[in-house]
Amino acid sequence: MLYREVGQYKSSYAADMAVFPILQDRIGIAVILVIAYVVFPLIGNDFLLNTILIPFLIFSLAAIGLNLLTGYTGLLSLGTGAFMGVGAYACLKLTTIFPHVNILIWVLVSGLFSSAVGVLFGLPSLRIKGFYLAVATLAAQFFLEWCFIRIPWLYNYSVSGAIEVPLRTFMGVPMTGPTATSLTRYLAVLTIVVVLTWVASNIVHGRIGRMWMSVRDMDLAAELIGIRLFRTKLLAFAVSSFYCGVAGAMMVFLWYGGAEAEVFAIDQSFLILFMVIIGGLGTLIGSFFGSALIYILPIGLRLIPGNFGVPIRPAAAEQLTFVIVGALIIVFLVVEPNGLARLWQIGKQKLRVWPFPY
């Protein structure tokens, strides 16, 4: 078998604790990046790039943000959609006030505004947790939805009440607006997601990540060994909301090209939560697995049966998706609570020791 650790000796603690300690894993990541940056742009059409890959990457980033809070810190949140909305509306205001600044800069900066709002609504986590914290974040979801609809200043007093994305260029190449190509927007989204995923990986494998996991496993014991719950929990809310805010800004400016407040409703929050549950709590790769399964599944249900002469109506495919996703959530919660990421880890471990028993 090709997936072997034999002969790969670790001569330092850093090498032993590396994110990808096995050479084959590093090669696999390099191959994935080559496919994403070279193969897909060469062979991909507008449907593949704009309908599948761009939203898949955006939802994966939002799922990473929620996973940092719920999976790594153990703080349940139902306000993900609202925090994504904060990032989108903040990006709109920033591009309006400073029209000559690169739009990609404002996409990232908008996450800071979402981070500040996340810290504000994360204050109840210092006193409550579990179901009660979920209710508190649900209240934040409804309050922010009300702001998106009832405060005209946020959407620049537009008659439609929606976010209208203006034309913005980078070095003469349109990045947003009707003339921006799917390839340009895909490369921008891919670069942001790759960089932020790398940052998240370094965070969770470092001191901050260990503090979050200590709070998740037993907050009382974490406090007794010197971890300050106040700073740790608020930091988790800040980082999580930052990622969700950037995902929301990319969703509107680099995918939809415009959106109404309903895009960031409670349904969006539950969708991201389902991605995290099915993909795997406390893993970054699980965010990508969950996003791929839940988002691409409806597209597959509409396209694959039609190619075999059994077309399915869009409404029927949507209802069938709800049934399948609900069943998968129940199955994973009962059989494998750690989701698809755990199955992936088990499969790799079996390959590392095959043909010996595991």
C-alpha positions as CSV (number, residue, x, y, z in Angstrom):
1,M,0.0,0.0,0.0
2,L,1.1,3.6,-0.7
3,Y,-0.1,5.1,2.6
4,R,2.8,4.0,4.9
5,E,4.6,5.7,7.8
6,V,7.5,3.3,7.8
7,G,10.9,5.0,7.4
8,Q,9.6,8.5,8.2
9,Y,11.4,9.2,11.4
10,K,10.7,12.3,13.6
11,S,13.7,14.0,15.0
12,S,12.0,16.8,16.9
13,Y,8.8,17.4,18.9
14,A,7.7,19.9,16.3
15,A,7.9,17.3,13.5
16,D,6.0,14.8,15.6
17,M,3.2,17.3,16.3
18,A,3.0,18.7,12.8
19,V,-0.4,19.1,11.2
20,F,0.6,16.7,8.4
21,P,3.3,14.4,9.9
22,I,3.2,11.9,7.1
23,L,4.7,12.7,3.7
24,Q,1.7,11.3,1.9
25,D,-0.6,13.8,3.6
26,R,1.6,16.7,2.4
27,I,1.6,15.3,-1.1
28,G,-2.1,14.9,-1.0
29,I,-2.7,18.5,0.1
30,A,-0.4,19.6,-2.7
31,V,-2.3,17.6,-5.3
32,I,-5.6,19.0,-4.0
33,L,-4.3,22.6,-4.3
34,V,-3.0,21.9,-7.9
35,I,-6.4,20.5,-8.8
36,A,-8.2,23.5,-7.3
37,Y,-5.9,26.2,-8.7
38,V,-5.0,24.6,-12.1
39,V,-7.3,21.8,-13.2
40,F,-10.7,23.3,-12.3
41,P,-9.9,26.7,-13.9
42,L,-8.8,24.9,-17.1
43,I,-11.7,22.5,-17.4
44,G,-14.4,24.2,-15.3
45,N,-17.4,26.0,-16.9
46,D,-19.6,28.6,-15.4
47,F,-21.9,26.0,-13.9
48,L,-19.1,24.1,-12.1
49,L,-17.4,27.3,-10.8
50,N,-20.4,29.5,-10.0
51,T,-23.0,26.9,-8.9
52,I,-20.9,24.2,-7.2
53,L,-17.3,25.3,-6.3
54,I,-17.8,28.9,-5.1
55,P,-20.8,28.2,-2.8
56,F,-19.1,25.0,-1.6
57,L,-16.0,27.0,-0.5
58,I,-18.1,29.7,1.1
59,F,-20.2,27.3,3.1
60,S,-17.1,25.4,4.2
61,L,-15.6,28.7,5.6
62,A,-18.8,29.4,7.5
63,A,-18.8,25.9,8.8
64,I,-15.2,26.3,10.0
65,G,-16.3,29.4,11.8
66,L,-19.1,27.6,13.6
67,N,-16.9,24.6,14.3
68,L,-14.3,26.8,16.0
69,L,-17.0,27.8,18.4
70,T,-19.2,24.7,18.8
71,G,-16.8,21.9,17.9
72,Y,-13.6,23.2,19.6
73,T,-15.0,25.3,22.4
74,G,-18.3,23.6,23.1
75,L,-20.4,26.7,22.8
76,L,-23.6,26.1,20.8
77,S,-24.6,29.0,18.5
78,L,-27.7,29.4,16.4
79,G,-26.8,32.9,15.1
80,T,-24.4,31.9,12.4
81,G,-26.6,33.3,9.6
82,A,-26.9,36.7,11.4
83,F,-23.2,37.0,11.8
84,M,-22.7,36.2,8.1
85,G,-25.2,39.0,7.5
86,V,-23.2,41.5,9.6
87,G,-20.2,40.8,7.4
88,A,-22.2,41.3,4.2
89,Y,-23.7,44.6,5.3
90,A,-20.4,45.8,6.7
91,C,-18.7,45.1,3.4
92,L,-21.4,47.0,1.6
93,K,-20.9,50.1,3.8
94,L,-17.2,50.0,3.5
95,T,-17.2,49.7,-0.3
96,T,-19.7,52.6,-0.3
97,I,-17.6,54.9,1.9
98,F,-14.2,53.9,0.5
99,P,-14.9,53.0,-3.2
100,H,-11.3,53.1,-4.3
101,V,-10.0,50.4,-1.9
102,N,-9.7,46.8,-3.2
103,I,-12.9,44.9,-2.5
104,L,-11.0,41.9,-1.3
105,I,-9.6,44.0,1.6
106,W,-13.1,45.0,2.6
107,V,-14.3,41.4,2.4
108,L,-11.7,40.5,5.1
109,V,-12.1,43.7,7.1
110,S,-15.9,43.1,7.3
111,G,-15.1,40.0,9.3
112,L,-13.8,42.3,12.1
113,F,-17.2,44.0,12.4
114,S,-18.9,40.6,12.6
115,S,-16.3,39.7,15.2
116,A,-17.2,42.7,17.3
117,V,-20.9,41.9,17.1
118,G,-20.1,38.2,18.0
119,V,-18.2,39.3,21.1
120,L,-21.2,41.4,22.2
121,F,-23.7,38.6,21.9
122,G,-21.1,36.1,23.3
123,L,-21.2,37.9,26.7
124,P,-24.0,35.6,28.0
125,S,-21.7,32.6,27.5
126,L,-19.9,33.7,30.6
127,R,-22.9,32.9,32.8
128,I,-24.9,30.4,30.7
129,K,-24.2,27.4,28.5
130,G,-25.8,24.6,26.6
131,F,-29.5,25.1,25.7
132,Y,-29.7,28.5,27.3
133,L,-26.7,29.8,25.4
134,A,-28.3,28.5,22.2
135,V,-31.5,30.5,23.0
136,A,-29.4,33.6,23.6
137,T,-27.7,33.3,20.2
138,L,-31.1,32.7,18.7
139,A,-32.2,36.0,20.1
140,A,-29.2,37.6,18.5
141,Q,-30.2,36.0,15.2
142,F,-33.7,37.5,15.3
143,F,-32.5,40.9,16.5
144,L,-29.9,41.2,13.7
145,E,-32.5,40.1,11.1
146,W,-34.7,42.9,12.3
147,C,-31.8,45.4,11.9
148,F,-31.1,44.2,8.4
149,I,-34.7,44.9,7.4
150,R,-35.7,47.9,9.5
151,I,-32.5,50.1,9.3
152,P,-32.4,51.6,5.7
153,W,-28.9,53.0,6.3
154,L,-27.5,49.5,6.2
155,Y,-28.6,48.9,2.6
156,N,-27.9,52.5,1.5
157,Y,-31.6,53.4,1.4
158,S,-32.2,51.1,-1.6
159,V,-35.8,51.0,-2.8
160,S,-35.6,47.2,-3.0
161,G,-34.2,46.9,0.5
162,A,-31.5,44.6,-0.8
163,I,-27.8,44.7,-1.0
164,E,-26.8,45.9,-4.4
165,V,-23.2,44.9,-5.2
166,P,-21.4,47.6,-7.2
167,L,-18.7,47.1,-9.9
168,R,-15.2,46.9,-8.3
169,T,-12.0,46.0,-10.1
170,F,-8.5,44.9,-9.0
171,M,-5.7,45.8,-11.4
172,G,-8.2,46.4,-14.1
173,V,-9.9,43.0,-13.6
174,P,-13.6,43.2,-12.5
175,M,-13.9,41.4,-9.1
176,T,-17.6,42.2,-8.4
177,G,-20.5,43.3,-10.4
178,P,-22.2,41.9,-13.6
179,T,-18.9,41.9,-15.6
180,A,-16.9,39.8,-13.1
181,T,-16.3,36.3,-14.5
182,S,-16.9,33.1,-12.6
183,L,-13.2,32.2,-12.8
184,T,-12.0,35.5,-11.3
185,R,-14.5,35.2,-8.4
186,Y,-13.6,31.5,-7.9
187,L,-9.9,32.2,-7.6
188,A,-10.6,35.0,-5.1
189,V,-12.8,32.8,-3.0
190,L,-10.4,29.9,-3.1
191,T,-7.4,32.0,-2.1
192,I,-9.3,33.5,0.9
193,V,-10.6,30.1,2.0
194,V,-7.2,28.4,1.7
195,V,-5.4,31.2,3.7
196,L,-8.1,31.3,6.5
197,T,-8.2,27.5,6.7
198,W,-4.4,27.5,7.2
199,V,-4.7,30.2,9.9
200,A,-7.5,28.2,11.6
201,S,-5.4,25.1,11.5
202,N,-2.5,26.9,13.2
203,I,-4.8,28.3,15.9
204,V,-6.4,25.0,16.8
205,H,-3.1,23.2,17.0
206,G,-1.5,25.9,19.2
207,R,-2.0,27.3,22.7
208,I,-5.4,28.9,21.9
209,G,-6.8,25.7,20.4
210,R,-5.8,23.7,23.5
211,M,-7.4,26.3,25.7
212,W,-10.6,26.1,23.7
213,M,-10.7,22.3,23.9
214,S,-10.0,22.4,27.6
215,V,-13.1,24.6,28.1
216,R,-15.1,22.3,25.9
217,D,-14.1,19.2,27.8
218,M,-14.6,20.7,31.3
219,D,-14.7,24.4,31.9
220,L,-14.4,24.1,35.7
221,A,-11.2,22.1,35.4
222,A,-9.9,24.5,32.8
223,E,-10.5,27.4,35.1
224,L,-8.7,25.6,38.0
225,I,-5.5,25.1,35.9
226,G,-5.4,28.8,35.1
227,I,-7.4,29.3,31.9
228,R,-9.4,32.5,32.0
229,L,-12.9,31.5,30.8
230,F,-13.8,35.2,30.2
231,R,-11.1,35.7,27.6
232,T,-11.2,32.2,26.1
233,K,-14.9,32.1,25.4
234,L,-15.0,35.7,24.0
235,L,-12.0,34.9,21.8
236,A,-13.8,31.9,20.5
237,F,-16.9,34.0,19.7
238,A,-14.6,36.7,18.1
239,V,-12.7,34.3,15.8
240,S,-15.8,32.3,14.9
241,S,-17.8,35.4,14.0
242,F,-14.9,36.7,12.0
243,Y,-14.9,33.6,9.8
244,C,-18.7,33.7,9.4
245,G,-18.6,37.4,8.6
246,V,-16.0,36.9,5.8
247,A,-18.1,34.0,4.5
248,G,-21.2,36.2,4.4
249,A,-19.4,39.0,2.6
250,M,-18.1,36.5,0.0
251,M,-21.6,35.0,-0.4
252,V,-23.1,38.3,-1.4
253,F,-20.2,40.0,-3.3
254,L,-18.5,37.0,-4.9
255,W,-21.4,34.7,-5.4
256,Y,-24.9,36.1,-5.4
257,G,-24.0,39.6,-6.7
258,G,-26.8,41.0,-4.5
259,A,-29.0,39.7,-1.7
260,E,-31.9,40.5,0.6
261,A,-32.0,40.1,4.3
262,E,-33.9,36.7,4.0
263,V,-30.6,35.2,2.9
264,F,-29.3,35.4,6.4
265,A,-32.4,34.0,8.1
266,I,-32.5,31.3,10.7
267,D,-32.6,28.7,8.0
268,Q,-29.0,29.6,7.1
269,S,-27.9,29.1,10.7
270,F,-29.4,25.7,10.9
271,L,-27.9,24.7,7.5
272,I,-24.4,25.6,8.7
273,L,-25.1,23.7,12.0
274,F,-26.1,20.6,10.0
275,M,-22.9,20.8,8.0
276,V,-20.9,20.8,11.2
277,I,-22.8,17.9,12.8
278,I,-22.6,15.7,9.7
279,G,-19.0,16.7,8.8
280,G,-17.7,16.3,12.3
281,L,-17.4,18.5,15.4
282,G,-14.0,19.6,16.3
283,T,-12.3,19.0,12.9
284,L,-11.6,21.4,10.1
285,I,-11.8,18.8,7.4
286,G,-15.2,17.8,8.7
287,S,-16.4,21.3,7.7
288,F,-15.5,20.6,4.1
289,F,-17.1,17.2,4.2
290,G,-20.3,18.5,5.7
291,S,-20.5,21.4,3.2
292,A,-19.9,19.1,0.3
293,L,-22.6,16.6,1.4
294,I,-25.3,19.0,2.3
295,Y,-24.8,21.5,-0.5
296,I,-23.9,19.3,-3.4
297,L,-26.4,16.6,-2.5
298,P,-29.5,18.5,-3.9
299,I,-27.6,19.3,-7.1
300,G,-26.7,15.6,-7.5
301,L,-30.3,14.6,-6.9
302,R,-31.5,16.9,-9.7
303,L,-28.8,16.0,-12.2
304,I,-27.8,12.3,-11.8
305,P,-31.3,10.7,-12.0
306,G,-32.0,12.9,-15.1
307,N,-29.0,11.5,-16.9
308,F,-30.5,8.0,-16.4
309,G,-33.9,9.0,-17.8
310,V,-35.5,9.5,-14.3
311,P,-35.8,13.2,-13.9
312,I,-36.8,14.6,-10.5
313,R,-38.6,17.9,-10.1
314,P,-36.7,20.6,-8.2
315,A,-39.4,20.7,-5.4
316,A,-39.2,16.9,-5.0
317,A,-35.4,17.0,-5.0
318,E,-35.5,19.6,-2.2
319,Q,-37.9,17.6,-0.1
320,L,-35.9,14.4,-0.7
321,T,-32.8,16.3,0.4
322,F,-34.5,17.3,3.7
323,V,-35.4,13.6,4.3
324,I,-31.9,12.4,3.6
325,V,-30.1,15.1,5.6
326,G,-32.5,14.5,8.6
327,A,-31.8,10.8,8.5
328,L,-28.0,11.4,8.2
329,I,-28.1,13.7,11.3
330,I,-29.9,11.0,13.3
331,V,-27.5,8.2,12.1
332,F,-24.4,10.2,12.9
333,L,-25.6,11.4,16.3
334,V,-26.3,7.7,17.2
335,V,-23.6,5.7,15.4
336,E,-20.7,8.1,14.9
337,P,-21.1,11.5,16.7
338,N,-17.8,12.7,15.3
339,G,-19.2,12.6,11.8
340,L,-17.6,12.0,8.4
341,A,-14.2,13.3,9.6
342,R,-14.0,10.5,12.1
343,L,-14.7,7.9,9.4
344,W,-12.0,9.5,7.3
345,Q,-9.5,9.2,10.2
346,I,-10.4,5.6,10.8
347,G,-9.9,4.8,7.2
348,K,-6.5,6.4,7.1
349,Q,-5.4,4.7,10.3
350,K,-6.4,1.3,8.9
351,L,-4.3,2.0,5.8
352,R,-1.3,2.9,8.0
353,V,-1.3,-0.5,9.7
354,W,-2.7,-2.7,7.0
355,P,-2.6,-5.7,6.7
356,F,-2.3,-5.9,10.5
357,P,-5.4,-5.7,12.7
358,Y,-6.4,-2.3,14.0
